[in-house]
Amino acid sequence: MRKGKTEKPRPRDELRAGYDLSKLKGRARAKYAKRCKAGTNLVLLSPDVAEHFPDDRSVNATLRKVIRAASKPLRRSR
């Protein structure tokens, strides 16, 4: 006879006893809080897209080109 699935106990939201809190001091707390308040947008690129862009500068340069191309009036064919 099969028994129902038993739930695993959830881990507590506490630090483990082995952590030395004295080593955690001096770290930047809320390092990007100012940027977040300033309205910086973070965007996650899909892996297939990210393969073509080595850094944020190349992404921004490409997007600027797309914006410029989209804002130009289209030529009518004669």
Secondary structure, 3 states (H helix, E strand, C coil): CCCCCCCCCCCCCCCCCCCCHHHHCCCCCCCCHHHHHHCCCCCCCCHHHHCCCCCHHHHHHHHHHHHHHHHCCCCCCC
